Amino acid sequence: MKEFGIKCKLMGSVFELLVIKENKEEAFDLLYSGIEEIKRIENLLSEFIPDSTTAKINNNAWREPLVIENECFDLIERCLAISKLSKGNFDISVSPLKKLYSFKNNEFEIPSVKIIKKTLQNIGYNKIDLNKKNQSISFKNKDLKISFSAIGKGYASDMVKRLWIKKGVKAGCINASGDLNAFGIKPNGEKWKIGIANPDNKNEVLIYVPLYNASVATSGDYEQNFTYKNIRYSHNINPHTGMPVTGIKSVSIFSPSAELSDALATAVYVMGTRKGIDYINQLPQTHCIIIDSKNKIYFSNKLVYEETVI
């Protein structure tokens, strides 16, 4: 058995797909099928593709209920469930708040309180209505928009894994810009491994964590952070206050599902260290590592830190 891999840039991220097979031709057939699956999901979920389901929802759901594909309907239903479970700290309608900030410019400014309050009135997962009878979605607010940026990569990763397993793959790994979804073991008998990077130097690994039939997603301010009046701000936005999050540099969530890990990484980031750890401690098969603004590292209760084994 050998490890075969391929890289591609999709969904605004670099995906590295790895599969364990004996035959090279079979391996690359699987790798290309994985790429096609990610492309399919990007065309479904990207808000930037004019004819995507997300674009159609954002343009029309405020006018009248819009019937959508089962796949997209089910994903939105799960998103709303995570929002309720996390008390709104994960919210797919937060994108209008993000547009208030210029995170890619050298100069960073906080919008006025008036603008933030006005924008907050236009967002909220509770303003999204789903009708299971006809698989339709509607918005209670004209200016509400949804985005899958905090869960889409994880969903795509899970779908590739599901596709491969259906085709008989025993071991593989989907790496979405550092977020890993791994199953089975490597040809040498070792588990897959993820490195938790230093938030101040992404090339320095602080902790290595072996993964076995698990996923990990990290939400951090590695590449997008700003210091304003001596306070370091993340590009993550608090849906309750409309302000960029402070106090945390990195959150890594481990769970059986890449989709769930992706969403919870954002939710816990917004919650903060204490509330985030308490929240994860209540969830089955879910663990986290948090690095705060002072570079102190926190582990959830069920994460055993010997050689960092979960």
ChimeraX commands (.cxc) that place a marker at each C-alpha (Angstrom):
marker #1 position 0.00,0.00,0.00 radius 0.5
marker #1 position 1.25,3.46,-0.90 radius 0.5
marker #1 position 0.23,7.06,-0.24 radius 0.5
marker #1 position -0.84,9.08,-3.28 radius 0.5
marker #1 position -1.72,12.76,-3.20 radius 0.5
marker #1 position -2.82,15.76,-5.21 radius 0.5
marker #1 position -3.27,19.47,-4.48 radius 0.5
marker #1 position -5.77,21.99,-5.83 radius 0.5
marker #1 position -7.13,25.42,-4.93 radius 0.5
marker #1 position -10.89,25.41,-4.43 radius 0.5
marker #1 position -13.36,27.22,-2.18 radius 0.5
marker #1 position -10.71,29.86,-1.53 radius 0.5
marker #1 position -8.45,27.25,0.10 radius 0.5
marker #1 position -5.67,24.87,-0.84 radius 0.5
marker #1 position -6.94,21.29,-0.63 radius 0.5
marker #1 position -4.49,18.40,-0.41 radius 0.5
marker #1 position -6.12,15.01,-0.95 radius 0.5
marker #1 position -4.28,11.87,0.15 radius 0.5
marker #1 position -5.39,8.30,-0.41 radius 0.5
marker #1 position -3.83,4.95,0.48 radius 0.5
marker #1 position -4.00,2.42,-2.35 radius 0.5
marker #1 position -1.89,-0.26,-4.03 radius 0.5
marker #1 position -2.57,0.82,-7.59 radius 0.5
marker #1 position -1.51,4.31,-8.77 radius 0.5
marker #1 position -4.15,4.52,-11.49 radius 0.5
marker #1 position -6.95,3.62,-9.07 radius 0.5
marker #1 position -5.57,6.08,-6.54 radius 0.5
marker #1 position -5.62,9.00,-8.97 radius 0.5
marker #1 position -9.11,8.11,-10.16 radius 0.5
marker #1 position -10.17,8.49,-6.53 radius 0.5
marker #1 position -8.21,11.71,-6.07 radius 0.5
marker #1 position -9.77,13.28,-9.17 radius 0.5
marker #1 position -13.22,12.16,-8.04 radius 0.5
marker #1 position -12.54,13.97,-4.76 radius 0.5
marker #1 position -11.62,17.16,-6.62 radius 0.5
marker #1 position -14.78,16.95,-8.70 radius 0.5
marker #1 position -16.84,16.55,-5.54 radius 0.5
marker #1 position -15.30,19.68,-4.00 radius 0.5
marker #1 position -15.97,21.60,-7.24 radius 0.5
marker #1 position -19.59,20.44,-7.17 radius 0.5
marker #1 position -20.02,21.66,-3.61 radius 0.5
marker #1 position -18.32,24.97,-4.35 radius 0.5
marker #1 position -20.72,25.55,-7.25 radius 0.5
marker #1 position -23.59,24.79,-4.88 radius 0.5
marker #1 position -22.50,26.82,-1.85 radius 0.5
marker #1 position -20.31,29.71,-2.98 radius 0.5
marker #1 position -22.00,33.08,-2.57 radius 0.5
marker #1 position -19.65,34.47,-5.23 radius 0.5
marker #1 position -20.89,32.21,-8.06 radius 0.5
marker #1 position -23.95,33.95,-9.58 radius 0.5
marker #1 position -25.97,30.81,-10.31 radius 0.5
marker #1 position -25.12,28.95,-7.08 radius 0.5
marker #1 position -27.90,27.97,-4.70 radius 0.5
marker #1 position -26.50,30.35,-2.09 radius 0.5
marker #1 position -26.57,33.29,-4.52 radius 0.5
marker #1 position -30.15,32.44,-5.50 radius 0.5
marker #1 position -31.14,32.30,-1.83 radius 0.5
marker #1 position -29.51,35.64,-1.03 radius 0.5
marker #1 position -31.15,37.31,-4.03 radius 0.5
marker #1 position -34.64,35.87,-3.68 radius 0.5
marker #1 position -35.44,34.38,-0.25 radius 0.5
marker #1 position -36.48,37.78,1.15 radius 0.5
marker #1 position -39.12,38.15,-1.58 radius 0.5
marker #1 position -40.89,34.80,-1.16 radius 0.5
marker #1 position -40.14,31.22,-0.04 radius 0.5
marker #1 position -37.59,29.64,-2.38 radius 0.5
marker #1 position -37.58,25.89,-3.00 radius 0.5
marker #1 position -34.01,24.55,-2.90 radius 0.5
marker #1 position -32.16,21.23,-3.28 radius 0.5
marker #1 position -32.44,18.73,-0.44 radius 0.5
marker #1 position -28.68,18.80,0.09 radius 0.5
marker #1 position -28.53,22.55,0.63 radius 0.5
marker #1 position -31.73,22.55,2.69 radius 0.5
marker #1 position -30.35,19.86,5.01 radius 0.5
marker #1 position -27.03,21.72,5.44 radius 0.5
marker #1 position -28.82,24.95,6.36 radius 0.5
marker #1 position -31.00,23.00,8.80 radius 0.5
marker #1 position -27.87,21.65,10.50 radius 0.5
marker #1 position -26.35,25.14,10.55 radius 0.5
marker #1 position -29.41,26.51,12.35 radius 0.5
marker #1 position -29.26,23.61,14.81 radius 0.5
marker #1 position -25.61,24.45,15.60 radius 0.5
marker #1 position -26.59,28.11,15.98 radius 0.5
marker #1 position -29.25,27.20,18.54 radius 0.5
marker #1 position -26.91,24.80,20.32 radius 0.5
marker #1 position -24.18,27.45,20.51 radius 0.5
marker #1 position -26.61,30.23,21.48 radius 0.5
marker #1 position -25.95,32.14,18.27 radius 0.5
marker #1 position -22.16,32.17,18.46 radius 0.5
marker #1 position -22.13,30.37,15.12 radius 0.5
marker #1 position -24.31,32.15,12.58 radius 0.5
marker #1 position -24.32,31.78,8.78 radius 0.5
marker #1 position -25.97,35.22,8.44 radius 0.5
marker #1 position -22.99,37.13,9.89 radius 0.5
marker #1 position -21.43,38.11,6.53 radius 0.5
marker #1 position -22.97,41.65,6.39 radius 0.5
marker #1 position -21.03,42.41,9.59 radius 0.5
marker #1 position -17.77,41.18,8.08 radius 0.5
marker #1 position -18.21,43.57,5.16 radius 0.5
marker #1 position -17.99,46.50,7.58 radius 0.5
marker #1 position -14.31,45.77,8.17 radius 0.5
marker #1 position -11.35,45.98,5.79 radius 0.5
marker #1 position -9.19,43.14,7.03 radius 0.5
marker #1 position -6.93,43.13,3.95 radius 0.5
marker #1 position -5.90,46.76,4.16 radius 0.5
marker #1 position -3.02,48.11,6.22 radius 0.5
marker #1 position -5.24,50.62,7.99 radius 0.5
marker #1 position -7.87,49.18,10.32 radius 0.5
marker #1 position -10.79,51.17,11.67 radius 0.5
marker #1 position -13.74,50.29,13.86 radius 0.5
marker #1 position -17.05,51.31,12.22 radius 0.5
marker #1 position -19.30,53.70,14.10 radius 0.5
marker #1 position -21.63,52.33,16.76 radius 0.5
marker #1 position -24.58,53.50,14.65 radius 0.5
marker #1 position -23.50,51.48,11.60 radius 0.5
marker #1 position -22.80,48.36,13.68 radius 0.5
marker #1 position -26.21,48.56,15.41 radius 0.5
marker #1 position -28.00,49.03,12.09 radius 0.5
marker #1 position -26.23,46.03,10.57 radius 0.5
marker #1 position -26.95,43.88,13.63 radius 0.5
marker #1 position -30.67,44.45,13.02 radius 0.5
marker #1 position -30.31,42.81,9.60 radius 0.5
marker #1 position -28.65,39.57,10.71 radius 0.5
marker #1 position -29.59,36.59,12.88 radius 0.5
marker #1 position -30.13,32.91,12.27 radius 0.5
marker #1 position -33.60,33.28,13.82 radius 0.5
marker #1 position -34.57,35.41,10.79 radius 0.5
marker #1 position -34.15,32.36,8.54 radius 0.5
marker #1 position -37.28,30.19,8.06 radius 0.5
marker #1 position -37.20,26.66,6.68 radius 0.5
marker #1 position -40.27,24.76,5.50 radius 0.5
marker #1 position -39.66,21.00,5.48 radius 0.5
marker #1 position -42.89,20.26,3.61 radius 0.5
marker #1 position -41.71,21.83,0.38 radius 0.5
marker #1 position -37.96,22.22,1.12 radius 0.5
marker #1 position -38.13,26.00,0.94 radius 0.5
marker #1 position -36.26,28.82,2.66 radius 0.5
marker #1 position -37.32,32.40,3.34 radius 0.5
marker #1 position -35.81,35.44,5.05 radius 0.5
marker #1 position -37.61,37.75,7.44 radius 0.5
marker #1 position -35.31,40.60,6.47 radius 0.5
marker #1 position -34.49,42.00,3.02 radius 0.5
marker #1 position -30.84,42.72,3.86 radius 0.5
marker #1 position -30.10,39.31,5.41 radius 0.5
marker #1 position -27.50,37.22,3.56 radius 0.5
marker #1 position -26.05,33.79,4.30 radius 0.5
marker #1 position -22.54,32.45,3.83 radius 0.5
marker #1 position -21.09,28.97,4.34 radius 0.5
marker #1 position -17.52,30.26,4.80 radius 0.5
marker #1 position -17.38,28.89,8.38 radius 0.5
marker #1 position -18.66,25.41,7.53 radius 0.5
marker #1 position -18.36,24.83,3.77 radius 0.5
marker #1 position -14.81,23.44,3.74 radius 0.5
marker #1 position -15.68,20.99,6.48 radius 0.5
marker #1 position -18.80,19.86,4.65 radius 0.5
marker #1 position -16.85,19.35,1.42 radius 0.5
marker #1 position -14.22,17.37,3.31 radius 0.5
marker #1 position -16.85,15.08,4.84 radius 0.5
marker #1 position -18.44,14.53,1.44 radius 0.5
marker #1 position -15.12,13.51,-0.14 radius 0.5
marker #1 position -14.49,11.11,2.73 radius 0.5
marker #1 position -17.99,9.63,2.33 radius 0.5
marker #1 position -17.47,9.24,-1.42 radius 0.5
marker #1 position -14.15,7.44,-0.95 radius 0.5
marker #1 position -15.47,5.09,1.72 radius 0.5
marker #1 position -18.36,4.13,-0.58 radius 0.5
marker #1 position -15.75,3.26,-3.20 radius 0.5
marker #1 position -13.92,1.00,-0.76 radius 0.5
marker #1 position -11.08,3.25,0.38 radius 0.5
marker #1 position -9.73,2.11,3.76 radius 0.5
marker #1 position -7.49,5.07,4.56 radius 0.5
marker #1 position -7.15,8.66,3.42 radius 0.5
marker #1 position -6.90,12.26,4.46 radius 0.5
marker #1 position -8.41,15.52,3.25 radius 0.5
marker #1 position -6.36,18.58,4.20 radius 0.5
marker #1 position -8.19,21.88,3.66 radius 0.5
marker #1 position -5.60,24.58,4.35 radius 0.5
marker #1 position -4.54,22.86,7.58 radius 0.5
marker #1 position -7.93,21.48,8.60 radius 0.5
marker #1 position -7.63,17.68,8.50 radius 0.5
marker #1 position -10.21,14.94,8.04 radius 0.5
marker #1 position -8.47,11.58,8.37 radius 0.5
marker #1 position -9.53,7.95,8.44 radius 0.5
marker #1 position -7.63,4.68,8.60 radius 0.5
marker #1 position -3.87,4.55,9.06 radius 0.5
marker #1 position -0.81,5.26,6.92 radius 0.5
marker #1 position 1.06,2.46,5.07 radius 0.5
marker #1 position 3.73,2.40,7.82 radius 0.5
marker #1 position 1.05,1.74,10.45 radius 0.5
marker #1 position 1.19,5.25,11.91 radius 0.5
marker #1 position -1.79,7.49,12.53 radius 0.5
marker #1 position -2.28,10.70,10.61 radius 0.5
marker #1 position -0.93,13.71,12.48 radius 0.5
marker #1 position -1.86,17.39,12.77 radius 0.5
marker #1 position 0.41,20.15,14.03 radius 0.5
marker #1 position -1.04,23.02,16.06 radius 0.5
marker #1 position 0.90,26.07,14.94 radius 0.5
marker #1 position 2.20,28.99,16.96 radius 0.5
marker #1 position -0.29,31.83,16.29 radius 0.5
marker #1 position 2.62,34.27,16.11 radius 0.5
marker #1 position 4.65,32.09,13.73 radius 0.5
marker #1 position 2.66,29.68,11.58 radius 0.5
marker #1 position 5.86,27.86,10.58 radius 0.5
marker #1 position 6.47,26.78,14.20 radius 0.5
marker #1 position 4.50,23.78,15.47 radius 0.5
marker #1 position 3.68,23.87,19.18 radius 0.5
marker #1 position 1.86,20.53,19.50 radius 0.5
marker #1 position 1.45,17.44,17.33 radius 0.5
marker #1 position -1.80,15.51,17.65 radius 0.5
marker #1 position -2.32,12.06,16.10 radius 0.5
marker #1 position -5.70,11.54,14.41 radius 0.5
marker #1 position -7.59,8.29,13.93 radius 0.5
marker #1 position -10.98,8.46,12.22 radius 0.5
marker #1 position -11.33,12.07,13.32 radius 0.5
marker #1 position -11.22,15.61,12.01 radius 0.5
marker #1 position -9.70,18.85,13.26 radius 0.5
marker #1 position -10.50,22.42,12.27 radius 0.5
marker #1 position -8.65,25.50,13.46 radius 0.5
marker #1 position -9.97,29.04,13.62 radius 0.5
marker #1 position -7.18,31.52,14.21 radius 0.5
marker #1 position -5.94,35.01,13.46 radius 0.5
marker #1 position -2.65,33.73,11.99 radius 0.5
marker #1 position -2.89,35.77,8.80 radius 0.5
marker #1 position -5.66,38.27,9.54 radius 0.5
marker #1 position -5.27,40.22,12.76 radius 0.5
marker #1 position -5.00,43.88,13.57 radius 0.5
marker #1 position -3.85,45.86,16.57 radius 0.5
marker #1 position -6.00,48.90,17.30 radius 0.5
marker #1 position -5.35,51.02,20.39 radius 0.5
marker #1 position -3.05,48.25,21.73 radius 0.5
marker #1 position -5.75,45.56,21.35 radius 0.5
marker #1 position -5.28,42.65,18.93 radius 0.5
marker #1 position -8.42,41.94,16.90 radius 0.5
marker #1 position -9.25,38.78,14.93 radius 0.5
marker #1 position -11.09,38.66,11.57 radius 0.5
marker #1 position -13.76,36.58,13.36 radius 0.5
marker #1 position -16.84,38.66,14.17 radius 0.5
marker #1 position -19.02,38.31,17.25 radius 0.5
marker #1 position -22.62,38.00,15.91 radius 0.5
marker #1 position -23.98,39.49,19.14 radius 0.5
marker #1 position -21.87,42.66,19.29 radius 0.5
marker #1 position -20.77,43.11,15.68 radius 0.5
marker #1 position -17.18,43.55,16.86 radius 0.5
marker #1 position -14.08,41.54,15.90 radius 0.5
marker #1 position -13.16,38.97,18.55 radius 0.5
marker #1 position -10.34,39.61,21.01 radius 0.5
marker #1 position -8.66,37.51,23.72 radius 0.5
marker #1 position -8.03,34.37,21.65 radius 0.5
marker #1 position -5.47,33.65,18.95 radius 0.5
marker #1 position -6.38,30.10,18.00 radius 0.5
marker #1 position -9.09,27.46,18.52 radius 0.5
marker #1 position -8.71,23.86,17.30 radius 0.5
marker #1 position -11.71,21.55,17.48 radius 0.5
marker #1 position -11.50,17.74,17.19 radius 0.5
marker #1 position -14.61,15.69,16.38 radius 0.5
marker #1 position -15.75,12.81,14.13 radius 0.5
marker #1 position -17.13,15.32,11.57 radius 0.5
marker #1 position -15.16,17.97,9.67 radius 0.5
marker #1 position -18.37,19.94,9.18 radius 0.5
marker #1 position -19.00,20.05,12.93 radius 0.5
marker #1 position -15.36,20.82,13.76 radius 0.5
marker #1 position -15.38,23.70,11.28 radius 0.5
marker #1 position -18.53,25.28,12.72 radius 0.5
marker #1 position -17.59,24.75,16.37 radius 0.5
marker #1 position -14.14,26.29,15.87 radius 0.5
marker #1 position -15.89,29.57,14.96 radius 0.5
marker #1 position -18.45,29.26,17.77 radius 0.5
marker #1 position -15.86,28.59,20.48 radius 0.5
marker #1 position -13.66,31.42,19.19 radius 0.5
marker #1 position -16.56,33.81,19.75 radius 0.5
marker #1 position -17.46,32.32,23.15 radius 0.5
marker #1 position -14.02,32.92,24.62 radius 0.5
marker #1 position -11.74,30.60,26.56 radius 0.5
marker #1 position -13.74,29.76,29.69 radius 0.5
marker #1 position -17.17,29.48,28.09 radius 0.5
marker #1 position -15.69,27.70,25.08 radius 0.5
marker #1 position -13.95,25.02,27.15 radius 0.5
marker #1 position -17.07,24.51,29.29 radius 0.5
marker #1 position -19.18,24.16,26.15 radius 0.5
marker #1 position -16.92,21.60,24.48 radius 0.5
marker #1 position -16.68,19.59,27.71 radius 0.5
marker #1 position -20.43,18.95,27.44 radius 0.5
marker #1 position -20.28,17.53,23.91 radius 0.5
marker #1 position -19.59,13.83,23.19 radius 0.5
marker #1 position -16.51,12.88,21.12 radius 0.5
marker #1 position -15.54,16.53,20.84 radius 0.5
marker #1 position -12.33,18.14,22.11 radius 0.5
marker #1 position -10.51,21.44,21.80 radius 0.5
marker #1 position -7.21,23.25,22.22 radius 0.5
marker #1 position -7.33,27.01,22.75 radius 0.5
marker #1 position -4.43,29.47,22.65 radius 0.5
marker #1 position -5.35,32.80,24.23 radius 0.5
marker #1 position -3.98,36.28,23.56 radius 0.5
marker #1 position -1.23,35.73,26.14 radius 0.5
marker #1 position -0.16,32.48,24.42 radius 0.5
marker #1 position -1.46,30.32,27.25 radius 0.5
marker #1 position -2.67,26.90,26.01 radius 0.5
marker #1 position -5.92,25.32,27.28 radius 0.5
marker #1 position -7.16,21.74,26.76 radius 0.5
marker #1 position -10.69,20.42,27.12 radius 0.5
marker #1 position -11.17,17.82,29.87 radius 0.5
marker #1 position -11.25,14.69,27.72 radius 0.5
marker #1 position -8.18,15.62,25.70 radius 0.5
marker #1 position -5.35,13.62,27.27 radius 0.5
marker #1 position -2.08,15.53,27.09 radius 0.5
marker #1 position 0.73,13.06,27.44 radius 0.5
marker #1 position 1.98,12.82,23.90 radius 0.5
marker #1 position -1.24,14.69,23.07 radius 0.5
marker #1 position -3.43,11.65,22.42 radius 0.5
marker #1 position -7.18,11.89,21.92 radius 0.5
marker link #1:1,2 radius 0.2
marker link #1:2,3 radius 0.2
marker link #1:3,4 radius 0.2
marker link #1:4,5 radius 0.2
marker link #1:5,6 radius 0.2
marker link #1:6,7 radius 0.2
marker link #1:7,8 radius 0.2
marker link #1:8,9 radius 0.2
marker link #1:9,10 radius 0.2
marker link #1:10,11 radius 0.2
marker link #1:11,12 radius 0.2
marker link #1:12,13 radius 0.2
marker link #1:13,14 radius 0.2
marker link #1:14,15 radius 0.2
marker link #1:15,16 radius 0.2
marker link #1:16,17 radius 0.2
marker link #1:17,18 radius 0.2
marker link #1:18,19 radius 0.2
marker link #1:19,20 radius 0.2
marker link #1:20,21 radius 0.2
marker link #1:21,22 radius 0.2
marker link #1:22,23 radius 0.2
marker link #1:23,24 radius 0.2
marker link #1:24,25 radius 0.2
marker link #1:25,26 radius 0.2
marker link #1:26,27 radius 0.2
marker link #1:27,28 radius 0.2
marker link #1:28,29 radius 0.2
marker link #1:29,30 radius 0.2
marker link #1:30,31 radius 0.2
marker link #1:31,32 radius 0.2
marker link #1:32,33 radius 0.2
marker link #1:33,34 radius 0.2
marker link #1:34,35 radius 0.2
marker link #1:35,36 radius 0.2
marker link #1:36,37 radius 0.2
marker link #1:37,38 radius 0.2
marker link #1:38,39 radius 0.2
marker link #1:39,40 radius 0.2
marker link #1:40,41 radius 0.2
marker link #1:41,42 radius 0.2
marker link #1:42,43 radius 0.2
marker link #1:43,44 radius 0.2
marker link #1:44,45 radius 0.2
marker link #1:45,46 radius 0.2
marker link #1:46,47 radius 0.2
marker link #1:47,48 radius 0.2
marker link #1:48,49 radius 0.2
marker link #1:49,50 radius 0.2
marker link #1:50,51 radius 0.2
marker link #1:51,52 radius 0.2
marker link #1:52,53 radius 0.2
marker link #1:53,54 radius 0.2
marker link #1:54,55 radius 0.2
marker link #1:55,56 radius 0.2
marker link #1:56,57 radius 0.2
marker link #1:57,58 radius 0.2
marker link #1:58,59 radius 0.2
marker link #1:59,60 radius 0.2
marker link #1:60,61 radius 0.2
marker link #1:61,62 radius 0.2
marker link #1:62,63 radius 0.2
marker link #1:63,64 radius 0.2
marker link #1:64,65 radius 0.2
marker link #1:65,66 radius 0.2
marker link #1:66,67 radius 0.2
marker link #1:67,68 radius 0.2
marker link #1:68,69 radius 0.2
marker link #1:69,70 radius 0.2
marker link #1:70,71 radius 0.2
marker link #1:71,72 radius 0.2
marker link #1:72,73 radius 0.2
marker link #1:73,74 radius 0.2
marker link #1:74,75 radius 0.2
marker link #1:75,76 radius 0.2
marker link #1:76,77 radius 0.2
marker link #1:77,78 radius 0.2
marker link #1:78,79 radius 0.2
marker link #1:79,80 radius 0.2
marker link #1:80,81 radius 0.2
marker link #1:81,82 radius 0.2
marker link #1:82,83 radius 0.2
marker link #1:83,84 radius 0.2
marker link #1:84,85 radius 0.2
marker link #1:85,86 radius 0.2
marker link #1:86,87 radius 0.2
marker link #1:87,88 radius 0.2
marker link #1:88,89 radius 0.2
marker link #1:89,90 radius 0.2
marker link #1:90,91 radius 0.2
marker link #1:91,92 radius 0.2
marker link #1:92,93 radius 0.2
marker link #1:93,94 radius 0.2
marker link #1:94,95 radius 0.2
marker link #1:95,96 radius 0.2
marker link #1:96,97 radius 0.2
marker link #1:97,98 radius 0.2
marker link #1:98,99 radius 0.2
marker link #1:99,100 radius 0.2
marker link #1:100,101 radius 0.2
marker link #1:101,102 radius 0.2
marker link #1:102,103 radius 0.2
marker link #1:103,104 radius 0.2
marker link #1:104,105 radius 0.2
marker link #1:105,106 radius 0.2
marker link #1:106,107 radius 0.2
marker link #1:107,108 radius 0.2
marker link #1:108,109 radius 0.2
marker link #1:109,110 radius 0.2
marker link #1:110,111 radius 0.2
marker link #1:111,112 radius 0.2
marker link #1:112,113 radius 0.2
marker link #1:113,114 radius 0.2
marker link #1:114,115 radius 0.2
marker link #1:115,116 radius 0.2
marker link #1:116,117 radius 0.2
marker link #1:117,118 radius 0.2
marker link #1:118,119 radius 0.2
marker link #1:119,120 radius 0.2
marker link #1:120,121 radius 0.2
marker link #1:121,122 radius 0.2
marker link #1:122,123 radius 0.2
marker link #1:123,124 radius 0.2
marker link #1:124,125 radius 0.2
marker link #1:125,126 radius 0.2
marker link #1:126,127 radius 0.2
marker link #1:127,128 radius 0.2
marker link #1:128,129 radius 0.2
marker link #1:129,130 radius 0.2
marker link #1:130,131 radius 0.2
marker link #1:131,132 radius 0.2
marker link #1:132,133 radius 0.2
marker link #1:133,134 radius 0.2
marker link #1:134,135 radius 0.2
marker link #1:135,136 radius 0.2
marker link #1:136,137 radius 0.2
marker link #1:137,138 radius 0.2
marker link #1:138,139 radius 0.2
marker link #1:139,140 radius 0.2
marker link #1:140,141 radius 0.2
marker link #1:141,142 radius 0.2
marker link #1:142,143 radius 0.2
marker link #1:143,144 radius 0.2
marker link #1:144,145 radius 0.2
marker link #1:145,146 radius 0.2
marker link #1:146,147 radius 0.2
marker link #1:147,148 radius 0.2
marker link #1:148,149 radius 0.2
marker link #1:149,150 radius 0.2
marker link #1:150,151 radius 0.2
marker link #1:151,152 radius 0.2
marker link #1:152,153 radius 0.2
marker link #1:153,154 radius 0.2
marker link #1:154,155 radius 0.2
marker link #1:155,156 radius 0.2
marker link #1:156,157 radius 0.2
marker link #1:157,158 radius 0.2
marker link #1:158,159 radius 0.2
marker link #1:159,160 radius 0.2
marker link #1:160,161 radius 0.2
marker link #1:161,162 radius 0.2
marker link #1:162,163 radius 0.2
marker link #1:163,164 radius 0.2
marker link #1:164,165 radius 0.2
marker link #1:165,166 radius 0.2
marker link #1:166,167 radius 0.2
marker link #1:167,168 radius 0.2
marker link #1:168,169 radius 0.2
marker link #1:169,170 radius 0.2
marker link #1:170,171 radius 0.2
marker link #1:171,172 radius 0.2
marker link #1:172,173 radius 0.2
marker link #1:173,174 radius 0.2
marker link #1:174,175 radius 0.2
marker link #1:175,176 radius 0.2
marker link #1:176,177 radius 0.2
marker link #1:177,178 radius 0.2
marker link #1:178,179 radius 0.2
marker link #1:179,180 radius 0.2
marker link #1:180,181 radius 0.2
marker link #1:181,182 radius 0.2
marker link #1:182,183 radius 0.2
marker link #1:183,184 radius 0.2
marker link #1:184,185 radius 0.2
marker link #1:185,186 radius 0.2
marker link #1:186,187 radius 0.2
marker link #1:187,188 radius 0.2
marker link #1:188,189 radius 0.2
marker link #1:189,190 radius 0.2
marker link #1:190,191 radius 0.2
marker link #1:191,192 radius 0.2
marker link #1:192,193 radius 0.2
marker link #1:193,194 radius 0.2
marker link #1:194,195 radius 0.2
marker link #1:195,196 radius 0.2
marker link #1:196,197 radius 0.2
marker link #1:197,198 radius 0.2
marker link #1:198,199 radius 0.2
marker link #1:199,200 radius 0.2
marker link #1:200,201 radius 0.2
marker link #1:201,202 radius 0.2
marker link #1:202,203 radius 0.2
marker link #1:203,204 radius 0.2
marker link #1:204,205 radius 0.2
marker link #1:205,206 radius 0.2
marker link #1:206,207 radius 0.2
marker link #1:207,208 radius 0.2
marker link #1:208,209 radius 0.2
marker link #1:209,210 radius 0.2
marker link #1:210,211 radius 0.2
marker link #1:211,212 radius 0.2
marker link #1:212,213 radius 0.2
marker link #1:213,214 radius 0.2
marker link #1:214,215 radius 0.2
marker link #1:215,216 radius 0.2
marker link #1:216,217 radius 0.2
marker link #1:217,218 radius 0.2
marker link #1:218,219 radius 0.2
marker link #1:219,220 radius 0.2
marker link #1:220,221 radius 0.2
marker link #1:221,222 radius 0.2
marker link #1:222,223 radius 0.2
marker link #1:223,224 radius 0.2
marker link #1:224,225 radius 0.2
marker link #1:225,226 radius 0.2
marker link #1:226,227 radius 0.2
marker link #1:227,228 radius 0.2
marker link #1:228,229 radius 0.2
marker link #1:229,230 radius 0.2
marker link #1:230,231 radius 0.2
marker link #1:231,232 radius 0.2
marker link #1:232,233 radius 0.2
marker link #1:233,234 radius 0.2
marker link #1:234,235 radius 0.2
marker link #1:235,236 radius 0.2
marker link #1:236,237 radius 0.2
marker link #1:237,238 radius 0.2
marker link #1:238,239 radius 0.2
marker link #1:239,240 radius 0.2
marker link #1:240,241 radius 0.2
marker link #1:241,242 radius 0.2
marker link #1:242,243 radius 0.2
marker link #1:243,244 radius 0.2
marker link #1:244,245 radius 0.2
marker link #1:245,246 radius 0.2
marker link #1:246,247 radius 0.2
marker link #1:247,248 radius 0.2
marker link #1:248,249 radius 0.2
marker link #1:249,250 radius 0.2
marker link #1:250,251 radius 0.2
marker link #1:251,252 radius 0.2
marker link #1:252,253 radius 0.2
marker link #1:253,254 radius 0.2
marker link #1:254,255 radius 0.2
marker link #1:255,256 radius 0.2
marker link #1:256,257 radius 0.2
marker link #1:257,258 radius 0.2
marker link #1:258,259 radius 0.2
marker link #1:259,260 radius 0.2
marker link #1:260,261 radius 0.2
marker link #1:261,262 radius 0.2
marker link #1:262,263 radius 0.2
marker link #1:263,264 radius 0.2
marker link #1:264,265 radius 0.2
marker link #1:265,266 radius 0.2
marker link #1:266,267 radius 0.2
marker link #1:267,268 radius 0.2
marker link #1:268,269 radius 0.2
marker link #1:269,270 radius 0.2
marker link #1:270,271 radius 0.2
marker link #1:271,272 radius 0.2
marker link #1:272,273 radius 0.2
marker link #1:273,274 radius 0.2
marker link #1:274,275 radius 0.2
marker link #1:275,276 radius 0.2
marker link #1:276,277 radius 0.2
marker link #1:277,278 radius 0.2
marker link #1:278,279 radius 0.2
marker link #1:279,280 radius 0.2
marker link #1:280,281 radius 0.2
marker link #1:281,282 radius 0.2
marker link #1:282,283 radius 0.2
marker link #1:283,284 radius 0.2
marker link #1:284,285 radius 0.2
marker link #1:285,286 radius 0.2
marker link #1:286,287 radius 0.2
marker link #1:287,288 radius 0.2
marker link #1:288,289 radius 0.2
marker link #1:289,290 radius 0.2
marker link #1:290,291 radius 0.2
marker link #1:291,292 radius 0.2
marker link #1:292,293 radius 0.2
marker link #1:293,294 radius 0.2
marker link #1:294,295 radius 0.2
marker link #1:295,296 radius 0.2
marker link #1:296,297 radius 0.2
marker link #1:297,298 radius 0.2
marker link #1:298,299 radius 0.2
marker link #1:299,300 radius 0.2
marker link #1:300,301 radius 0.2
marker link #1:301,302 radius 0.2
marker link #1:302,303 radius 0.2
marker link #1:303,304 radius 0.2
marker link #1:304,305 radius 0.2
marker link #1:305,306 radius 0.2
marker link #1:306,307 radius 0.2
marker link #1:307,308 radius 0.2
marker link #1:308,309 radius 0.2
marker link #1:309,310 radius 0.2
view
